[in-house]
Amino acid sequence: MSMLEAAHQNDIDLEGACEGSLACSTCHVIVMDVDYYKKLEEPTDEENDMLDLAFGLTETSRLGCQVIAKPELDGMRLALPAATRNFAVDGFKPKPH
């Protein structure tokens, strides 16, 4: 399960406008501990391209749709950036399917 899917199942306001298809940066999350960040798979070129569009990019930024839950990540803390860059009308929040 990705962090985007987990957020949607737990009513956490993480957008995910492209529904995890690596076509946007609206599920941008910030890994709060660099040790956990280092446990993640390297981001793909496609993810890096989308991260370049993310608001508030940090050294430990990832897309929530690409962070997959696994036992060694138990206890990892994520933060949501203060804003997102979405081309939809202001205030529009798509609901997950």
N, C-alpha and C positions, 0 to 999 in steps of 0.2 A: 504494500500500500504506500502510495506517495504521501508526502506531507500535505499536498493540495487536497487529496481525497480525504485524509484524516481531518483536515480543517473543515471541509464541507460537512462531513458526518457529525462534527461536534459544534456546528453553528459558529465557527470562527470566521470572521469577516476577511477571508483571503479570496480575492476575486477569481483569478483563473479564467479570463475572458475567452481564451482559445481552448478551454477544457483539456489542457495538458498536452496539446499537440506541438509544442515548441514554436508557436507562431506569435507570441506576445511576451511581455515581461510583467504581467499583472499579478503573478503569483510569486514575485520576488520576496525572498526571506533573507534574514541575516542570521547566520550561525553565531551565537554569542560566545562560544568557547573555541579557540583555535585548535585545541586538541581534538575536538569532535569534528571540526572542519577537515582536518587532516585524515580522518577516517573515511571520508566520503570518496566515491569514485571521482576521478578527474572530470571536470565539465567537458562536454563535447564542444566542437567548434560551433555547432548550432546553438547550444546553450549560451556560450560566450557571446555570440552575436546578439542574442536577445537580451542578455544582461547589460550589454553596452547601451541599451535603450532604457534601462531601469532607472527610476528615480532614487537618489540616495545610495548609489552603489558603494559598497565597502569591499575590503580585502576578503571578507568571509561571506560575500553575497552568493546566493544560489537561487535557482528557480525551485519553488516548492514542488512542482510536478516532477522534478528530476531527483529529489531527495527521497530515497526509498527506505522505509523503516526496516531495520534489522537489529538483532540483539546488541551488537556492539555500539549502537547509537542510543541505547536506553539511557535516559537522563539528559539528552541533548536539549538545549533551550534555543528557541528561535525567536527573533523579533520581527515585527512587521515594520516596513518603512512608514514614514509619516504620510506619504502620498503614493499614488501610482500614476503611471502614464497610460491612459486609455483613450482611444479615439472616439469612444461613445460619448453621448451627450452627458454633460455634468449631472451627477446624481444618479445615473443609471447604474444599477448593480444587477448583472445577470445572475440568475439562479442556476445552480448545478442541476444537471439532468439526473 
